[in-house]
Each structure stands twice: as structure tokens, then as C-alpha cells.
Amino acid sequence: MERSMEKVFEEAELCGALNLSSRKMKEFPNELANLSGNRLSDVPTCVCESRSLESLRLRGNVLRSVPLNIIFLRSLTVLDLSNNKIVQLPLSLFELPLEIVLLTGNRLDSIPREIRQLSSTLSELDVSCNFLRSIPPDIALLKMLRVLNLRQNFLECFPSGVYMVINGFF
């Protein structure tokens, strides 16, 4: 069975379509979606229709924006949009129960103040390798934050409360 699945993925890479028909699968993990390493410029609508989706990985595509219908993913806790071409984040993104948000290698020049809405859930935020010049003071309100990666940006200063977050003091 393992060899046949390898062949399925090899065929998918060649033709651009993944066919999982007649594979005797007992279940499909509808909590996870990994569409990383493709050439997607849009997120397929069907992805944002999966109400039970917990992890969405779209690393290494050519996305320029985050789809607005992502708000329907009410169970989403992990979002990886690294290495795309995203220039701004929709405010609706911060209404989700996100715990891990990976945005390294995009074209972000700011983080919306609405990030404070994730104060009780967000534990990891990676916005490294973007075009950030500043970060909102609201970052200091993220009481669950344990990992904050800001490397390789154009940061000129930090709001005072952010030093406490970075050092792990609240």
C-alpha cells in the first residue's frame, strides 16, 4: 500500500492533480490541509468550507492575499502562510482561535492592532523576513505568546511592553 501511495504522489506531481479514488481509505483527515510547495495564487474555496479544519499549511505558494472566507474556519489553530507574497492581513483573521501563525518570507509592512484579539490563544508568531518597520504595542497584550520571531525586518523601535513579552515577563 505504501508503494502505491508513493506512486499516486509522483503522478500528482507530474499532472498537477491528486487522485485518491479507490485507495481503500477508511477515513480522510479533514482536520489538516497541507497545500505547501505549489503554485497556488488563490486558496481553493472548498478548503475554507471545512468547518473542522484545524491546521492549514500554504507555505511556499504565490498567494498575494489571505482569502476573506478564511473566517469560516472556526476551528483553525495553525496557519502557515510562509514564503508567499502576502502584503496585508485581513482583520477577520484575528477572529479565529489561532495558536500558531507563521508568516515568514512575505511582504508584510505592518501587523494590524487587531492581533490583540488573539491574546488568549496565540503562542507562536513568526513574521520574520518581511518589511516591518514597527510592531503594534498590542503585541504586549498577547499573554500566551511564547515565540515571537521578528528577525530580518526593518524595525526601528519596539513599544516598551514588547520587551517584556520577548523576555517572557508579563
Long-range contacts (C-beta under 8 A, 24 or more apart in sequence): 31-55, 31-75, 33-57, 35-61, 36-60, 36-61, 36-80, 37-61, 42-67, 43-67, 43-70, 45-69, 48-72, 48-73, 51-75, 54-78, 56-80, 58-84, 59-83, 59-84, 59-102, 60-84, 65-90, 66-90, 66-93, 68-92, 70-96, 71-95, 71-96, 77-121, 81-106, 82-106, 82-126, 94-118, 97-121, 98-122, 99-123, 99-124, 99-144, 100-124, 101-125, 101-126, 102-126, 103-127, 103-130, 104-128, 104-129, 104-130, 104-149, 105-129, 105-130, 106-130, 107-131, 108-132, 109-133, 110-134, 110-136, 111-135, 111-136, 111-139, 112-136, 113-138, 114-138, 115-139, 115-142, 116-141, 116-142, 118-142, 119-143, 119-144, 120-144, 123-147, 124-148, 125-149, 127-153, 128-152, 128-153, 129-153, 135-159, 135-162, 137-161, 137-162, 139-165, 140-164, 140-165, 143-170
